[in-house]
Amino acid sequence: MNQKGFVNIVLIVVIVTVTAIGGYFAFVKKLRPIAQQPTQTPIQTPTVSPTSPQTKPVTTTVQNPVVNKWKTFQNSRFAFQFEYPTEWSVLDKLDDPYGVNFWLTEKNSAAVIMDVESGINLSVMGVSYCGAYPQDKRCESLKTESDGYVTIDWNVSGGANAMFSSQNDTYGVSFTLHKINSDTKAIFKKVLSTFKFLK
């Protein structure tokens, strides 16, 4: 009788523990929208200006993506902003004490198109692929509207990545594109071209 009672208590404790852990993960992974500031930005059609691939990486400006209206996202903690399509939503990822991380998705879709991570500690990062091999065809230098440059690596595990360094080079803001096709590639470039630090 004692062993049977002990087994029942252990079984109840295991069930309660599994339920509590499942509830915790369901709560933590819940996505919350971030406040968005809508603005309208006319889309410019700049020209593409490649440079010699033997001496420098290809540098381009943004071509006209298939989007008419844009919103502006601002982050006051790390003092940056960028524009993104009205048809997209910004969803907060898990709270991170070191940075602000979020996803850009198409409205009414769970598919993540792009994610943005800020507050990345640059002092612990190594050299990126495009930092080591800037002439490689997978590396593209893009001029931003604020007259800066960002390098896009078009072959990061089948996606694309670009990193902006803060003005004092202490932290970075990383953009990763997951869904690559001709439209999202053009939109990724446009989003990156609108990025700027506010300080």
LUMKE-273984 format. One line per 5 residues: their letters; for each residue y, z, x of C-alpha. Coordinates in steps of 0.001 Angstrom, whole numbers. Layout:
A = Y,Z,X | ...
END
This chain:
MNQKG = 0,0,0 | 2408,779,2884 | 1732,-2510,4682 | 2236,-4470,1448 | 5568,-2728,812
FVNIV = 6671,-3328,4408 | 5805,-7046,4181 | 7851,-7349,958 | 10879,-5692,2588 | 10662,-7978,5652
LIVVI = 10369,-11015,3360 | 13464,-9952,1380 | 15455,-9372,4603 | 14471,-12832,5896 | 15492,-14509,2611
VTVTA = 18855,-12689,2529 | 19518,-13584,6181 | 18734,-17281,5690 | 20921,-17380,2548 | 23808,-15661,4363
IGGYF = 23617,-18061,7325 | 23494,-21085,5002 | 26502,-19781,3055 | 28439,-19193,6250 | 27892,-22759,7490
AFVKK = 28752,-24212,4078 | 32013,-22231,4084 | 32963,-23075,7688 | 32281,-26798,7375 | 34363,-27157,4213
LRPIA = 37196,-29616,4818 | 40784,-28753,3869 | 43592,-31303,3506 | 46590,-30898,5828 | 50083,-31314,4440
QQPTQ = 51211,-34908,4845 | 54725,-36266,5122 | 54906,-39768,3637 | 57247,-42310,5192 | 57434,-46036,4994
TPIQT = 57410,-47991,8214 | 57861,-51732,8366 | 55165,-53414,10393 | 56386,-55462,13301 | 54539,-58425,14713
PTVSP = 55013,-58180,18479 | 53516,-60646,20877 | 50490,-60068,23066 | 51364,-60036,26741 | 48281,-59836,28985
TSPQT = 48528,-59366,32716 | 46175,-60584,35392 | 42817,-58749,35049 | 42279,-58917,38815 | 45322,-56777,39589
KPVTT = 46060,-54690,36475 | 44406,-53756,33179 | 45264,-55876,30156 | 48438,-54657,28464 | 49098,-55510,24853
TVQNP = 51452,-54615,22073 | 50260,-54125,18530 | 49435,-57063,16308 | 50073,-56921,12566 | 47350,-54755,10959
VVNKW = 46438,-55196,7291 | 48424,-52174,6049 | 51785,-52141,4298 | 52755,-48475,4018 | 52452,-45698,6562
KTFQN = 52766,-41909,6546 | 53896,-39716,9427 | 51806,-36802,10664 | 53674,-34146,12642 | 52182,-31265,14577
SRFAF = 54707,-28534,15344 | 52360,-26458,17531 | 51873,-29209,20127 | 55074,-31093,19202 | 53813,-34608,18530
QFEYP = 53752,-37124,15727 | 52168,-40443,14822 | 51959,-42741,11847 | 48835,-43680,9897 | 48036,-45839,6839
TEWSV = 48868,-44512,3368 | 45322,-45465,2366 | 43948,-42806,4756 | 43722,-39032,4398 | 44109,-36345,7040
LDKLD = 41420,-33668,6796 | 41363,-30477,8851 | 38266,-29880,10944 | 37177,-26395,11923 | 39923,-24011,12962
DPYGV = 40192,-24106,16706 | 42189,-21423,18534 | 42949,-23864,21357 | 44127,-26872,19403 | 44486,-28693,16134
NFWLT = 41596,-31008,15328 | 41365,-33260,12307 | 39811,-36402,10906 | 41404,-39510,9459 | 39333,-40967,6610
EKNSA = 39789,-43593,3949 | 40755,-41954,652 | 37781,-41036,-1550 | 35404,-41525,1370 | 33567,-39068,3564
AVIMD = 33305,-41619,6380 | 35383,-40558,9370 | 37319,-43482,10832 | 39196,-41609,13519 | 39425,-38077,14819
VESGI = 42257,-36462,16707 | 41950,-33466,18993 | 44998,-31736,20430 | 45503,-28970,22911 | 42907,-30396,25297
NLSVM = 43097,-28572,28621 | 43689,-31340,31154 | 43132,-29053,34147 | 39379,-28936,33431 | 38907,-32649,32752
GVSYC = 37581,-35095,35284 | 38724,-38661,35769 | 38100,-40921,32760 | 36171,-44189,33099 | 39366,-46216,32706
GAYPQ = 41118,-43912,35170 | 38459,-44785,37742 | 38057,-48476,36797 | 41371,-49613,35256 | 40581,-53315,35799
DKRCE = 37364,-53146,33754 | 37471,-55396,30664 | 36709,-52428,28385 | 40015,-50756,29395 | 43240,-51813,27716
SLKTE = 46745,-50501,28365 | 48880,-50330,25211 | 52668,-49960,25164 | 53947,-47435,22618 | 57113,-47692,20532
SDGYV = 58610,-44874,22627 | 58218,-47085,25766 | 55218,-45169,27074 | 51708,-46441,27763 | 48255,-45288,26743
TIDWN = 44916,-46601,27982 | 42245,-47388,25399 | 38598,-47246,26434 | 36789,-49592,24017 | 33281,-48519,24998
VSGGA = 32945,-44771,24430 | 29465,-44423,22886 | 30088,-47485,20742 | 33580,-46315,19762 | 37014,-46225,21341
NAMFS = 39081,-43427,22839 | 42648,-42922,24036 | 44277,-39816,25512 | 47967,-38891,25630 | 49069,-36325,28235
SQNDT = 51879,-33904,27456 | 55087,-34336,29436 | 54147,-31442,31751 | 50499,-32636,31976 | 49108,-29295,30760
YGVSF = 47381,-30531,27594 | 46283,-33757,25970 | 45936,-35315,22539 | 42825,-37465,22146 | 42247,-40171,19524
TLHKI = 38700,-41420,18901 | 37947,-44437,16698 | 34462,-44391,15152 | 34428,-47335,12762 | 35245,-50435,14801
NSDTK = 35946,-53779,13177 | 38897,-56152,13459 | 40964,-54231,10865 | 40339,-50731,12223 | 40859,-51949,15789
AIFKK = 44318,-53286,14862 | 45133,-50112,12904 | 43952,-47907,15820 | 46361,-49753,18106 | 49188,-49361,15582
VLSTF = 48510,-45614,15182 | 48496,-45185,18967 | 51671,-47242,19362 | 53551,-44855,17017 | 52478,-41695,18864
KFLK = 55187,-39659,20563 | 55782,-36147,21809 | 58751,-34519,20098 | 59943,-32347,22992
END
